[in-house]
């Protein structure tokens, strides 16, 4: 594309140096990915690394650079053949440029984006399962992986950077993918990674305490997630929809923000007395049975093989989305009865006789841990043991809160490491333990996660339930700056096998 065309389409940028007749291939903020015909997008938050990245781009003979109009690196930027300037941080303009240069792939598929503290991954996989069984071509972009057709890509982020995202969407369109179920993280939204996308649907699961190391306040966290609905309101697609689970934490705040903003949205609500409503009849280790009703229609009984109260909300919101997208309720009901369990989300591991049960779950926030433990408590059991830790170099405020929740909803708590990174693991355990009631003694401190899981299995009685929370699908443990091969699922399976042999 010619610079003249790009500047005409994106009013936020202008040409400072170079010819309007220069051709541009693409845009990248990662200097390692740059090619000669690209624009190097210089983010404000690169800080003192900016010079290093600029020099890397020059070595690669990159044609153009995009900088903020008043950037302190404007002099260095003029070493490029083409200098484009923006009125705001180029980070916020990046997505619009990437989308235009890829001929707006988001207009050629239906992107359903899910935001919320918990449940994003589960929601995308549930929807993917429902629509795949309707013989629709689907793709997933999210925490575990980006997957479509025969391709599986690890982007390293819940929501990939704007360039990667539009490259993936462009390839999805070429693969004739019709529906894209995508996780929209608060980081990704605030950093502008979704800017320029044309969404078809936006779902809100819940909002609870998390990521305050990045957002600093819950207000900023909420507003960052609200950006998804602002994006939806600007979409070029017709018949778009938004859906909110009103029975979930933080839903009232998000609903209030949407209403105050006067955004023109087809907003669907799930909750008592709303467009859609439901009621749980039974929770067990076999699944969930609940009633589901759409306003103006009959009530139906729905059974899903997924477990836990939180999955009742996830499945219900997925049904709302599927109905908004035109699927028949009876067909949806048949599918949710045998959904494929999501890796690391309430994933069950049994001993040989199925008399003892372990559960692997990604719960790493106070609300997620509370939801999982409450769901476990509703299942008949002899004892509940909870093994968990909190990540190092991350939000410290949630540690004592999670300690308090675990002590209240478990018979025994084993606190351990969960990606301590560069923090002292023992200090992290101190922070968690600070949330225990003063006279609470039903806990063990076992810093080594492998040993903690092994101990949990050793002391788990018949009809006992062991929750190993925090890492879910992850396959590494980050200690210091090193990543060690580690899987909660594998450790539990091996611990059960070893324990069964020792009990013979």
One Martini backbone bead per residue (centre of mass of N, CA, C, O) as a GRO file, in nm:
protein
  504
    1UNK     BB    1   0.098   0.035   0.020
    2UNK     BB    2   0.057   0.357   0.010
    3UNK     BB    3   0.110   0.622   0.205
    4UNK     BB    4  -0.126   0.796   0.100
    5UNK     BB    5  -0.346   0.583   0.168
    6UNK     BB    6  -0.293   0.546   0.470
    7UNK     BB    7  -0.329   0.846   0.560
    8UNK     BB    8  -0.622   0.864   0.453
    9UNK     BB    9  -0.741   0.625   0.640
   10UNK     BB   10  -0.548   0.746   0.883
   11UNK     BB   11  -0.588   1.038   1.066
   12UNK     BB   12  -0.364   0.994   1.308
   13UNK     BB   13  -0.164   1.023   1.065
   14UNK     BB   14   0.159   1.150   0.938
   15UNK     BB   15   0.388   1.298   0.719
   16UNK     BB   16   0.732   1.400   0.768
   17UNK     BB   17   0.911   1.184   0.601
   18UNK     BB   18   0.902   1.159   0.264
   19UNK     BB   19   0.718   0.966   0.038
   20UNK     BB   20   0.391   0.893  -0.072
   21UNK     BB   21   0.504   0.663  -0.292
   22UNK     BB   22   0.561   0.471  -0.087
   23UNK     BB   23   0.583   0.133   0.002
   24UNK     BB   24   0.388  -0.085   0.218
   25UNK     BB   25   0.353  -0.388   0.390
   26UNK     BB   26   0.393  -0.350   0.716
   27UNK     BB   27   0.366  -0.396   1.080
   28UNK     BB   28   0.597  -0.353   1.369
   29UNK     BB   29   0.709  -0.375   1.721
   30UNK     BB   30   0.899  -0.611   1.657
   31UNK     BB   31   1.221  -0.597   1.545
   32UNK     BB   32   1.259  -0.910   1.476
   33UNK     BB   33   1.014  -0.899   1.239
   34UNK     BB   34   1.142  -0.723   1.040
   35UNK     BB   35   1.113  -0.571   0.720
   36UNK     BB   36   1.190  -0.360   0.475
   37UNK     BB   37   0.866  -0.272   0.408
   38UNK     BB   38   0.823  -0.172   0.694
   39UNK     BB   39   0.686  -0.065   0.998
   40UNK     BB   40   0.809   0.090   1.284
   41UNK     BB   41   0.662   0.063   1.607
   42UNK     BB   42   0.698   0.312   1.856
   43UNK     BB   43   0.670   0.281   2.177
   44UNK     BB   44   0.653   0.449   2.473
   45UNK     BB   45   0.723   0.187   2.669
   46UNK     BB   46   1.025   0.132   2.577
   47UNK     BB   47   1.212   0.357   2.632
   48UNK     BB   48   1.550   0.286   2.663
   49UNK     BB   49   1.508   0.063   2.428
   50UNK     BB   50   1.459   0.227   2.166
   51UNK     BB   51   1.743   0.251   2.044
   52UNK     BB   52   1.790  -0.053   2.006
   53UNK     BB   53   1.543  -0.095   1.814
   54UNK     BB   54   1.619   0.108   1.598
   55UNK     BB   55   1.891  -0.021   1.521
   56UNK     BB   56   1.768  -0.289   1.434
   57UNK     BB   57   1.592  -0.171   1.206
   58UNK     BB   58   1.827  -0.048   1.040
   59UNK     BB   59   1.982  -0.313   0.987
   60UNK     BB   60   1.711  -0.416   0.823
   61UNK     BB   61   1.617  -0.180   0.632
   62UNK     BB   62   1.386  -0.024   0.732
   63UNK     BB   63   1.180   0.213   0.595
   64UNK     BB   64   0.984   0.271   0.852
   65UNK     BB   65   0.838   0.502   1.102
   66UNK     BB   66   0.647   0.520   1.414
   67UNK     BB   67   0.576   0.820   1.597
   68UNK     BB   68   0.546   1.044   1.812
   69UNK     BB   69   0.531   1.376   1.766
   70UNK     BB   70   0.693   1.422   2.073
   71UNK     BB   71   0.933   1.247   2.057
   72UNK     BB   72   1.259   1.186   2.185
   73UNK     BB   73   1.315   1.001   1.898
   74UNK     BB   74   1.301   1.183   1.637
   75UNK     BB   75   1.596   1.201   1.544
   76UNK     BB   76   1.642   0.893   1.504
   77UNK     BB   77   1.399   0.855   1.303
   78UNK     BB   78   1.545   1.022   1.058
   79UNK     BB   79   1.702   0.757   0.944
   80UNK     BB   80   1.459   0.713   0.789
   81UNK     BB   81   1.288   0.730   0.493
   82UNK     BB   82   1.024   0.706   0.679
   83UNK     BB   83   0.811   0.940   0.866
   84UNK     BB   84   0.571   0.877   1.110
   85UNK     BB   85   0.303   1.047   1.282
   86UNK     BB   86   0.136   1.078   1.600
   87UNK     BB   87  -0.091   1.199   1.844
   88UNK     BB   88  -0.033   0.921   1.973
   89UNK     BB   89   0.032   0.636   2.078
   90UNK     BB   90   0.121   0.394   1.854
   91UNK     BB   91  -0.017   0.159   2.000
   92UNK     BB   92  -0.317   0.271   1.927
   93UNK     BB   93  -0.261   0.254   1.597
   94UNK     BB   94  -0.152  -0.023   1.507
   95UNK     BB   95  -0.419  -0.187   1.452
   96UNK     BB   96  -0.527  -0.014   1.219
   97UNK     BB   97  -0.287  -0.064   1.029
   98UNK     BB   98  -0.286  -0.373   1.024
   99UNK     BB   99  -0.571  -0.402   0.912
  100UNK     BB  100  -0.537  -0.244   0.647
  101UNK     BB  101  -0.282  -0.414   0.537
  102UNK     BB  102  -0.493  -0.681   0.557
  103UNK     BB  103  -0.783  -0.601   0.460
  104UNK     BB  104  -0.980  -0.649   0.692
  105UNK     BB  105  -1.045  -0.952   0.818
  106UNK     BB  106  -1.280  -0.890   1.034
  107UNK     BB  107  -1.502  -0.857   0.796
  108UNK     BB  108  -1.470  -1.189   0.701
  109UNK     BB  109  -1.565  -1.250   0.999
  110UNK     BB  110  -1.673  -1.389   1.322
  111UNK     BB  111  -1.613  -1.214   1.614
  112UNK     BB  112  -1.597  -1.356   1.943
  113UNK     BB  113  -1.554  -1.174   2.235
  114UNK     BB  114  -1.394  -1.240   2.557
  115UNK     BB  115  -1.455  -1.102   2.880
  116UNK     BB  116  -1.278  -1.147   3.193
  117UNK     BB  117  -1.137  -1.289   3.456
  118UNK     BB  118  -1.321  -1.543   3.418
  119UNK     BB  119  -1.388  -1.789   3.146
  120UNK     BB  120  -1.267  -1.736   2.863
  121UNK     BB  121  -1.163  -2.012   2.773
  122UNK     BB  122  -1.416  -2.179   2.815
  123UNK     BB  123  -1.600  -2.018   2.625
  124UNK     BB  124  -1.444  -2.066   2.359
  125UNK     BB  125  -1.461  -2.381   2.369
  126UNK     BB  126  -1.764  -2.415   2.383
  127UNK     BB  127  -1.829  -2.263   2.119
  128UNK     BB  128  -1.653  -2.433   1.935
  129UNK     BB  129  -1.804  -2.696   1.987
  130UNK     BB  130  -2.087  -2.612   1.897
  131UNK     BB  131  -2.008  -2.512   1.599
  132UNK     BB  132  -1.856  -2.761   1.495
  133UNK     BB  133  -2.121  -2.949   1.518
  134UNK     BB  134  -2.248  -2.748   1.283
  135UNK     BB  135  -2.025  -2.728   1.055
  136UNK     BB  136  -1.832  -2.503   1.142
  137UNK     BB  137  -1.578  -2.277   1.085
  138UNK     BB  138  -1.326  -2.265   1.340
  139UNK     BB  139  -1.168  -2.044   1.589
  140UNK     BB  140  -0.891  -1.988   1.824
  141UNK     BB  141  -0.805  -1.720   2.065
  142UNK     BB  142  -0.557  -1.779   2.333
  143UNK     BB  143  -0.401  -1.900   2.609
  144UNK     BB  144  -0.332  -2.188   2.506
  145UNK     BB  145  -0.425  -2.119   2.196
  146UNK     BB  146  -0.405  -2.116   1.844
  147UNK     BB  147  -0.693  -2.247   1.649
  148UNK     BB  148  -0.704  -2.382   1.306
  149UNK     BB  149  -0.776  -2.632   1.150
  150UNK     BB  150  -0.433  -2.763   1.140
  151UNK     BB  151  -0.360  -2.526   1.342
  152UNK     BB  152  -0.098  -2.447   1.591
  153UNK     BB  153  -0.048  -2.158   1.806
  154UNK     BB  154   0.205  -1.981   1.992
  155UNK     BB  155   0.196  -1.645   2.120
  156UNK     BB  156   0.218  -1.583   2.455
  157UNK     BB  157  -0.084  -1.473   2.453
  158UNK     BB  158  -0.404  -1.413   2.500
  159UNK     BB  159  -0.354  -1.139   2.337
  160UNK     BB  160  -0.225  -1.054   2.069
  161UNK     BB  161  -0.067  -0.865   1.885
  162UNK     BB  162  -0.173  -0.677   1.623
  163UNK     BB  163  -0.007  -0.818   1.401
  164UNK     BB  164  -0.061  -1.114   1.469
  165UNK     BB  165  -0.368  -1.098   1.468
  166UNK     BB  166  -0.401  -1.013   1.162
  167UNK     BB  167  -0.246  -1.252   1.046
  168UNK     BB  168  -0.432  -1.471   1.156
  169UNK     BB  169  -0.698  -1.365   1.034
  170UNK     BB  170  -0.603  -1.379   0.741
  171UNK     BB  171  -0.558  -1.688   0.746
  172UNK     BB  172  -0.842  -1.768   0.827
  173UNK     BB  173  -0.979  -1.660   0.574
  174UNK     BB  174  -0.819  -1.847   0.379
  175UNK     BB  175  -0.949  -2.103   0.553
  176UNK     BB  176  -1.259  -2.038   0.595
  177UNK     BB  177  -1.324  -1.889   0.855
  178UNK     BB  178  -1.614  -1.785   1.033
  179UNK     BB  179  -1.544  -1.844   1.343
  180UNK     BB  180  -1.417  -1.639   1.620
  181UNK     BB  181  -1.282  -1.730   1.935
  182UNK     BB  182  -1.197  -1.470   2.172
  183UNK     BB  183  -0.967  -1.342   2.387
  184UNK     BB  184  -1.009  -1.042   2.599
  185UNK     BB  185  -0.787  -0.876   2.754
  186UNK     BB  186  -0.710  -0.609   2.946
  187UNK     BB  187  -0.437  -0.565   2.826
  188UNK     BB  188  -0.513  -0.575   2.524
  189UNK     BB  189  -0.713  -0.338   2.538
  190UNK     BB  190  -0.531  -0.113   2.661
  191UNK     BB  191  -0.295  -0.170   2.430
  192UNK     BB  192  -0.462  -0.194   2.144
  193UNK     BB  193  -0.481  -0.486   1.998
  194UNK     BB  194  -0.801  -0.447   1.888
  195UNK     BB  195  -0.762  -0.226   1.715
  196UNK     BB  196  -0.961  -0.232   1.411
  197UNK     BB  197  -1.172  -0.423   1.482
  198UNK     BB  198  -1.454  -0.629   1.371
  199UNK     BB  199  -1.711  -0.714   1.557
  200UNK     BB  200  -1.987  -0.943   1.644
  201UNK     BB  201  -1.910  -1.013   1.952
  202UNK     BB  202  -1.972  -0.962   2.318
  203UNK     BB  203  -1.842  -1.098   2.626
  204UNK     BB  204  -1.936  -1.114   2.981
  205UNK     BB  205  -1.853  -1.274   3.279
  206UNK     BB  206  -1.645  -1.108   3.486
  207UNK     BB  207  -1.539  -0.916   3.797
  208UNK     BB  208  -1.227  -0.941   3.962
  209UNK     BB  209  -0.954  -0.962   4.141
  210UNK     BB  210  -0.686  -0.841   3.925
  211UNK     BB  211  -0.403  -0.698   3.787
  212UNK     BB  212  -0.289  -0.459   3.990
  213UNK     BB  213   0.002  -0.431   3.870
  214UNK     BB  214  -0.122  -0.288   3.606
  215UNK     BB  215  -0.393  -0.113   3.688
  216UNK     BB  216  -0.407  -0.047   4.023
  217UNK     BB  217  -0.725  -0.038   3.960
  218UNK     BB  218  -1.053  -0.138   3.931
  219UNK     BB  219  -1.142   0.090   3.744
  220UNK     BB  220  -0.937   0.034   3.518
  221UNK     BB  221  -1.013  -0.259   3.471
  222UNK     BB  222  -1.305  -0.206   3.383
  223UNK     BB  223  -1.247  -0.001   3.149
  224UNK     BB  224  -1.081  -0.200   2.980
  225UNK     BB  225  -1.319  -0.400   2.928
  226UNK     BB  226  -1.516  -0.186   2.805
  227UNK     BB  227  -1.368  -0.148   2.529
  228UNK     BB  228  -1.511  -0.382   2.381
  229UNK     BB  229  -1.788  -0.228   2.345
  230UNK     BB  230  -1.675   0.007   2.182
  231UNK     BB  231  -1.582  -0.164   1.947
  232UNK     BB  232  -1.854  -0.290   1.872
  233UNK     BB  233  -2.001  -0.013   1.807
  234UNK     BB  234  -1.787   0.021   1.543
  235UNK     BB  235  -1.885  -0.191   1.372
  236UNK     BB  236  -1.955  -0.307   1.036
  237UNK     BB  237  -2.140  -0.499   1.134
  238UNK     BB  238  -2.432  -0.672   1.136
  239UNK     BB  239  -2.602  -0.806   1.401
  240UNK     BB  240  -2.490  -0.744   1.663
  241UNK     BB  241  -2.364  -0.850   2.000
  242UNK     BB  242  -2.430  -0.854   2.353
  243UNK     BB  243  -2.319  -1.029   2.664
  244UNK     BB  244  -2.447  -1.082   3.005
  245UNK     BB  245  -2.378  -1.204   3.332
  246UNK     BB  246  -2.576  -1.093   3.597
  247UNK     BB  247  -2.482  -1.323   3.820
  248UNK     BB  248  -2.207  -1.186   3.814
  249UNK     BB  249  -1.932  -1.044   3.896
  250UNK     BB  250  -1.953  -0.701   3.793
  251UNK     BB  251  -2.207  -0.666   3.603
  252UNK     BB  252  -2.333  -0.402   3.712
  253UNK     BB  253  -2.093  -0.221   3.631
  254UNK     BB  254  -2.091  -0.279   3.329
  255UNK     BB  255  -2.383  -0.205   3.268
  256UNK     BB  256  -2.361   0.089   3.364
  257UNK     BB  257  -2.145   0.179   3.159
  258UNK     BB  258  -2.305   0.117   2.904
  259UNK     BB  259  -2.550   0.300   2.964
  260UNK     BB  260  -2.390   0.574   3.004
  261UNK     BB  261  -2.261   0.567   2.703
  262UNK     BB  262  -2.478   0.511   2.471
  263UNK     BB  263  -2.448   0.255   2.331
  264UNK     BB  264  -2.510   0.079   2.030
  265UNK     BB  265  -2.667  -0.214   2.152
  266UNK     BB  266  -2.728  -0.563   2.157
  267UNK     BB  267  -2.830  -0.635   2.481
  268UNK     BB  268  -2.775  -0.932   2.654
  269UNK     BB  269  -2.930  -1.107   2.933
  270UNK     BB  270  -2.829  -1.307   3.215
  271UNK     BB  271  -3.106  -1.361   3.436
  272UNK     BB  272  -3.327  -1.270   3.650
  273UNK     BB  273  -3.572  -1.139   3.437
  274UNK     BB  274  -3.444  -1.170   3.167
  275UNK     BB  275  -3.393  -1.277   2.854
  276UNK     BB  276  -3.229  -1.486   3.027
  277UNK     BB  277  -3.269  -1.793   3.226
  278UNK     BB  278  -3.173  -1.979   3.536
  279UNK     BB  279  -3.159  -2.317   3.708
  280UNK     BB  280  -3.037  -2.517   3.943
  281UNK     BB  281  -3.069  -2.870   4.024
  282UNK     BB  282  -2.766  -3.010   3.971
  283UNK     BB  283  -2.460  -3.106   4.140
  284UNK     BB  284  -2.181  -3.302   4.012
  285UNK     BB  285  -1.943  -3.537   3.891
  286UNK     BB  286  -2.129  -3.558   3.621
  287UNK     BB  287  -2.261  -3.258   3.653
  288UNK     BB  288  -2.525  -3.047   3.510
  289UNK     BB  289  -2.855  -2.938   3.606
  290UNK     BB  290  -3.075  -2.715   3.413
  291UNK     BB  291  -3.268  -2.439   3.366
  292UNK     BB  292  -3.390  -2.286   3.053
  293UNK     BB  293  -3.484  -1.941   2.954
  294UNK     BB  294  -3.661  -1.775   2.701
  295UNK     BB  295  -3.810  -1.510   2.617
  296UNK     BB  296  -4.113  -1.635   2.490
  297UNK     BB  297  -4.041  -1.924   2.593
  298UNK     BB  298  -3.967  -2.225   2.680
  299UNK     BB  299  -3.871  -2.444   2.914
  300UNK     BB  300  -3.553  -2.612   2.964
  301UNK     BB  301  -3.362  -2.898   3.004
  302UNK     BB  302  -3.016  -2.903   3.112
  303UNK     BB  303  -2.718  -3.100   3.032
  304UNK     BB  304  -2.384  -3.114   3.161
  305UNK     BB  305  -2.048  -3.240   3.191
  306UNK     BB  306  -1.976  -3.010   3.333
  307UNK     BB  307  -1.835  -2.853   3.623
  308UNK     BB  308  -1.985  -2.639   3.818
  309UNK     BB  309  -2.117  -2.328   3.870
  310UNK     BB  310  -1.939  -2.171   3.662
  311UNK     BB  311  -2.032  -2.359   3.420
  312UNK     BB  312  -2.321  -2.270   3.421
  313UNK     BB  313  -2.254  -1.981   3.329
  314UNK     BB  314  -2.092  -2.048   3.076
  315UNK     BB  315  -2.306  -2.217   2.926
  316UNK     BB  316  -2.533  -2.008   2.930
  317UNK     BB  317  -2.379  -1.785   2.770
  318UNK     BB  318  -2.332  -1.964   2.523
  319UNK     BB  319  -2.630  -1.999   2.453
  320UNK     BB  320  -2.689  -1.704   2.404
  321UNK     BB  321  -2.486  -1.671   2.169
  322UNK     BB  322  -2.600  -1.898   1.987
  323UNK     BB  323  -2.878  -1.767   1.955
  324UNK     BB  324  -2.774  -1.495   1.834
  325UNK     BB  325  -2.642  -1.685   1.588
  326UNK     BB  326  -2.903  -1.899   1.515
  327UNK     BB  327  -2.933  -2.134   1.693
  328UNK     BB  328  -3.082  -2.409   1.808
  329UNK     BB  329  -3.169  -2.514   2.117
  330UNK     BB  330  -3.173  -2.823   2.077
  331UNK     BB  331  -2.888  -2.843   1.956
  332UNK     BB  332  -2.736  -2.717   2.191
  333UNK     BB  333  -2.828  -2.917   2.410
  334UNK     BB  334  -2.689  -3.166   2.288
  335UNK     BB  335  -2.395  -3.060   2.301
  336UNK     BB  336  -2.361  -2.982   2.618
  337UNK     BB  337  -2.366  -3.286   2.717
  338UNK     BB  338  -2.067  -3.334   2.535
  339UNK     BB  339  -1.826  -3.175   2.619
  340UNK     BB  340  -1.506  -3.073   2.587
  341UNK     BB  341  -1.271  -3.059   2.798
  342UNK     BB  342  -1.070  -2.825   2.942
  343UNK     BB  343  -0.756  -2.766   2.981
  344UNK     BB  344  -0.732  -2.697   3.326
  345UNK     BB  345  -1.061  -2.715   3.369
  346UNK     BB  346  -1.186  -2.905   3.583
  347UNK     BB  347  -0.985  -3.153   3.592
  348UNK     BB  348  -1.001  -3.498   3.610
  349UNK     BB  349  -0.853  -3.723   3.866
  350UNK     BB  350  -0.813  -4.062   3.925
  351UNK     BB  351  -0.814  -4.335   4.072
  352UNK     BB  352  -0.853  -4.661   3.998
  353UNK     BB  353  -1.143  -4.678   4.175
  354UNK     BB  354  -1.280  -4.392   4.206
  355UNK     BB  355  -1.246  -4.288   4.531
  356UNK     BB  356  -1.053  -4.060   4.425
  357UNK     BB  357  -1.016  -3.695   4.377
  358UNK     BB  358  -0.878  -3.482   4.128
  359UNK     BB  359  -0.825  -3.121   4.059
  360UNK     BB  360  -0.765  -2.919   3.780
  361UNK     BB  361  -0.702  -2.558   3.809
  362UNK     BB  362  -0.660  -2.213   3.705
  363UNK     BB  363  -0.711  -2.087   3.967
  364UNK     BB  364  -0.570  -1.732   4.036
  365UNK     BB  365  -0.814  -1.612   4.190
  366UNK     BB  366  -1.033  -1.546   4.427
  367UNK     BB  367  -1.295  -1.610   4.268
  368UNK     BB  368  -1.206  -1.877   4.139
  369UNK     BB  369  -1.142  -2.028   4.402
  370UNK     BB  370  -1.420  -1.999   4.527
  371UNK     BB  371  -1.587  -2.137   4.303
  372UNK     BB  372  -1.448  -2.412   4.308
  373UNK     BB  373  -1.484  -2.479   4.612
  374UNK     BB  374  -1.792  -2.458   4.615
  375UNK     BB  375  -1.839  -2.682   4.408
  376UNK     BB  376  -1.698  -2.904   4.573
  377UNK     BB  377  -1.877  -2.883   4.834
  378UNK     BB  378  -2.142  -2.990   4.669
  379UNK     BB  379  -1.986  -3.253   4.679
  380UNK     BB  380  -1.966  -3.546   4.790
  381UNK     BB  381  -1.755  -3.587   5.096
  382UNK     BB  382  -1.483  -3.625   5.332
  383UNK     BB  383  -1.257  -3.429   5.187
  384UNK     BB  384  -1.084  -3.107   5.152
  385UNK     BB  385  -0.804  -3.033   4.941
  386UNK     BB  386  -0.574  -2.750   4.905
  387UNK     BB  387  -0.359  -2.663   4.631
  388UNK     BB  388  -0.157  -2.357   4.646
  389UNK     BB  389  -0.058  -2.046   4.488
  390UNK     BB  390   0.148  -1.756   4.397
  391UNK     BB  391   0.268  -1.534   4.192
  392UNK     BB  392   0.544  -1.385   4.099
  393UNK     BB  393   0.557  -1.057   4.011
  394UNK     BB  394   0.267  -0.997   4.126
  395UNK     BB  395  -0.018  -0.957   4.268
  396UNK     BB  396  -0.018  -0.923   4.626
  397UNK     BB  397  -0.315  -0.862   4.735
  398UNK     BB  398  -0.440  -1.164   4.682
  399UNK     BB  399  -0.302  -1.361   4.879
  400UNK     BB  400  -0.463  -1.335   5.153
  401UNK     BB  401  -0.739  -1.379   5.023
  402UNK     BB  402  -0.681  -1.673   4.928
  403UNK     BB  403  -0.615  -1.783   5.207
  404UNK     BB  404  -0.894  -1.734   5.331
  405UNK     BB  405  -1.060  -1.902   5.133
  406UNK     BB  406  -0.918  -2.176   5.175
  407UNK     BB  407  -0.970  -2.196   5.487
  408UNK     BB  408  -1.290  -2.189   5.457
  409UNK     BB  409  -1.318  -2.427   5.199
  410UNK     BB  410  -1.123  -2.620   5.368
  411UNK     BB  411  -0.973  -2.878   5.556
  412UNK     BB  412  -0.702  -2.846   5.379
  413UNK     BB  413  -0.391  -2.663   5.337
  414UNK     BB  414  -0.153  -2.630   5.062
  415UNK     BB  415   0.122  -2.435   5.039
  416UNK     BB  416   0.285  -2.313   4.735
  417UNK     BB  417   0.424  -2.303   4.430
  418UNK     BB  418   0.366  -2.039   4.156
  419UNK     BB  419   0.569  -1.892   3.989
  420UNK     BB  420   0.799  -1.710   4.155
  421UNK     BB  421   1.039  -1.626   4.013
  422UNK     BB  422   1.215  -1.354   4.170
  423UNK     BB  423   1.091  -1.448   4.421
  424UNK     BB  424   1.052  -1.548   4.736
  425UNK     BB  425   0.873  -1.820   4.813
  426UNK     BB  426   0.839  -1.777   5.122
  427UNK     BB  427   0.712  -1.492   5.102
  428UNK     BB  428   0.459  -1.578   4.954
  429UNK     BB  429   0.358  -1.768   5.180
  430UNK     BB  430   0.336  -1.547   5.392
  431UNK     BB  431   0.115  -1.383   5.244
  432UNK     BB  432  -0.095  -1.606   5.248
  433UNK     BB  433  -0.092  -1.673   5.558
  434UNK     BB  434  -0.200  -1.386   5.648
  435UNK     BB  435  -0.511  -1.485   5.575
  436UNK     BB  436  -0.527  -1.651   5.810
  437UNK     BB  437  -0.652  -1.734   6.078
  438UNK     BB  438  -0.506  -1.725   6.382
  439UNK     BB  439  -0.608  -2.046   6.460
  440UNK     BB  440  -0.509  -2.170   6.204
  441UNK     BB  441  -0.386  -2.530   6.138
  442UNK     BB  442  -0.495  -2.653   5.850
  443UNK     BB  443  -0.172  -2.660   5.741
  444UNK     BB  444   0.076  -2.656   5.476
  445UNK     BB  445   0.431  -2.612   5.397
  446UNK     BB  446   0.526  -2.663   5.045
  447UNK     BB  447   0.729  -2.536   4.818
  448UNK     BB  448   0.731  -2.788   4.658
  449UNK     BB  449   0.503  -2.882   4.429
  450UNK     BB  450   0.550  -3.183   4.396
  451UNK     BB  451   0.538  -3.247   4.704
  452UNK     BB  452   0.256  -3.131   4.754
  453UNK     BB  453   0.102  -3.324   4.571
  454UNK     BB  454   0.201  -3.588   4.698
  455UNK     BB  455   0.087  -3.528   4.980
  456UNK     BB  456  -0.211  -3.496   4.903
  457UNK     BB  457  -0.243  -3.793   4.809
  458UNK     BB  458  -0.148  -3.945   5.066
  459UNK     BB  459  -0.395  -3.794   5.252
  460UNK     BB  460  -0.620  -3.892   5.073
  461UNK     BB  461  -0.924  -4.004   5.113
  462UNK     BB  462  -1.189  -4.157   5.083
  463UNK     BB  463  -1.394  -3.933   4.915
  464UNK     BB  464  -1.182  -3.739   4.829
  465UNK     BB  465  -1.084  -3.388   4.752
  466UNK     BB  466  -0.843  -3.252   4.520
  467UNK     BB  467  -0.705  -2.930   4.481
  468UNK     BB  468  -0.522  -2.794   4.197
  469UNK     BB  469  -0.419  -2.461   4.183
  470UNK     BB  470  -0.323  -2.206   3.906
  471UNK     BB  471  -0.205  -2.367   3.629
  472UNK     BB  472  -0.336  -2.595   3.477
  473UNK     BB  473  -0.213  -2.601   3.148
  474UNK     BB  474   0.058  -2.568   3.235
  475UNK     BB  475   0.426  -2.669   3.155
  476UNK     BB  476   0.553  -2.465   3.371
  477UNK     BB  477   0.811  -2.353   3.601
  478UNK     BB  478   0.892  -2.036   3.741
  479UNK     BB  479   1.238  -1.997   3.838
  480UNK     BB  480   1.324  -1.714   3.822
  481UNK     BB  481   1.449  -1.727   3.478
  482UNK     BB  482   1.339  -2.023   3.475
  483UNK     BB  483   1.213  -2.306   3.288
  484UNK     BB  484   1.025  -2.578   3.407
  485UNK     BB  485   0.910  -2.879   3.371
  486UNK     BB  486   0.544  -2.866   3.430
  487UNK     BB  487   0.257  -3.074   3.550
  488UNK     BB  488  -0.019  -3.125   3.729
  489UNK     BB  489  -0.139  -3.368   3.582
  490UNK     BB  490   0.114  -3.547   3.584
  491UNK     BB  491   0.171  -3.541   3.890
  492UNK     BB  492  -0.098  -3.670   3.975
  493UNK     BB  493  -0.079  -3.933   3.818
  494UNK     BB  494   0.190  -4.026   3.951
  495UNK     BB  495   0.098  -4.007   4.248
  496UNK     BB  496  -0.125  -4.218   4.227
  497UNK     BB  497   0.049  -4.455   4.132
  498UNK     BB  498   0.245  -4.458   4.373
  499UNK     BB  499   0.025  -4.480   4.599
  500UNK     BB  500  -0.106  -4.745   4.508
  501UNK     BB  501   0.150  -4.919   4.540
  502UNK     BB  502   0.202  -4.851   4.852
  503UNK     BB  503  -0.097  -4.982   4.939
  504UNK     BB  504  -0.052  -5.301   4.872
   0.00000   0.00000   0.00000
